[in-house]
Amino acid sequence: MKAPTQYDVYFLINNDIHILDMAGPCQAFHEANELTHQFHLHYVGFSDEVKSHQGLSLSNLEEPPEKLPKNAIVLVCASKFKADIFSDPESLRSIEWLQSAPVDDTLILGICTGTFLLGKAGLLKHRQCTTHHSLTSELSGRFPDAEVIADRIYTKTGNVYTTAGVTAGIDLCLRIIEVLANSKCSVDIARELVVHRRRMANDPQLSHHLSYRNHVSPLIHSVQDYICSHYQDKLSTADLSDTFRVSQRHLQRLFKEYTSVTLKEYITQLRLEEAKSLLESCKTIEQAAYLSGFSQPSSLRAAWKKYYGSLPGSSKAQIQSHDLELS
């Protein structure tokens, strides 16, 4: 059996860092390494000690390697936004490092205002990007050759990712862990961190358990949260409309408007995602159907055929071809 790929994860830390923008992704990758032993974490910067915006000091930082190894992931952590953000000598060295150290397969993640550092390094040109919702206009003004997307949890163009930051950094890292390690690892980490697995990006190939969340409707997010917690139950539009005290017609209209799929399609695709994971865990089709909320195995088979073009277990490669690739 081929040994799993090993990844070096570098957290690039600069002055006035926001703790949660580093700590969330750090915890996600740390948990992933505990489960898979594939992710090796490094905390790097061009100052031995950095004071966070919250007052906590981080010390004993390593100096970044001159050249990154293969299979490296760089997380450019966020600092408190100000007019001259990332203009201090250490940040300028970080910019130069981002211009010279990555190799062809390096994944680069700009967390929240870390996107501004990517922009200064010239890594946003002709790429989609985002940052905290309060700063997207500022980002667009400073980097007019970038395609700034507002109200987006994260973006991906090539090997460069950007996120809205804060807890959105966790969402992105869960997705990357899912693809580089496996979906069960990502699920287990989300459960351990007690977070909703809501990795919301504008990509139809995202996990159906987590996609269609790239909108700003509190009601529809609440409905989706409820469905994610009750997918094993018999869910009907009538029950959901009663729970959220809106008419069935209004709920269906809003759900389609904000997600571009119907309630029925969303529930079915979410259940299929769960069934796929269960089958990969060696459950029978009958067990997978029951545990993922299908009324009977034939319902699972019919949905599987419709969305995947095969029958459960008949062509794993076909199903895998629907997964999002990071390369």
C-alpha angles and dihedrals in degrees: 000000000000114000114246117260115263120225131199111213116201121195106203107208126193136175121299092018119182107238099216094049087061101030097053096055090037092056092046094053092041090055089047090054091049088056102038108015087223102112122069114191126217127181110209140174143135095258124063091222130029128188115220123224087247091058100255115126122221116206142178093044115173121235108247117256115260089237126020120236123239116282094028126156120201120198111196101206123217126254128195108283118245134151094267096038114164094009097116119105095257093051091049088056089050089054092052090048092053088053095052112022106061120091129205097282099039113128111216120199122191108201113205108304088008082086088072089058089051088051092052088051090054094246097125099061110131090349131120112245143163142188138179110331092243092058106042093099090050090049092050092049094050097044108033093169090062123086101233114199117200125210092022125134093209142342135209129202114167109312095338121096129181129188141194086244133217104072092352087076088066091051092055094045091050089055093048091048090050092056099038096042114012141289095254090058090053092047092049092049092049089051092047091050091045094231134139106250093236106150097168115191131146095254123112091206093066119114107286088224087066109022132090086055097111095110139086103234110123091196096053092044088054091049090050091048089051092049091049089055096044105034090122091059127082099268120194133173089241092056092047093048090051092048093051096034098236130117118267092241093050092047093049092048094049093045093053092043095054101034104028090228132085124252090250093051092048094050093045094050092047091052090048089054090053092045091051091053091048093050090050086054089058098258117150120250089252092052093044092050093050096043094046095050104257113142092228140351092262089060090054092048092050093049091045091052091048097050103028102030094231141064124269111283095005099101117011090171090060091054093046090054088068092059120104113256120213096206 
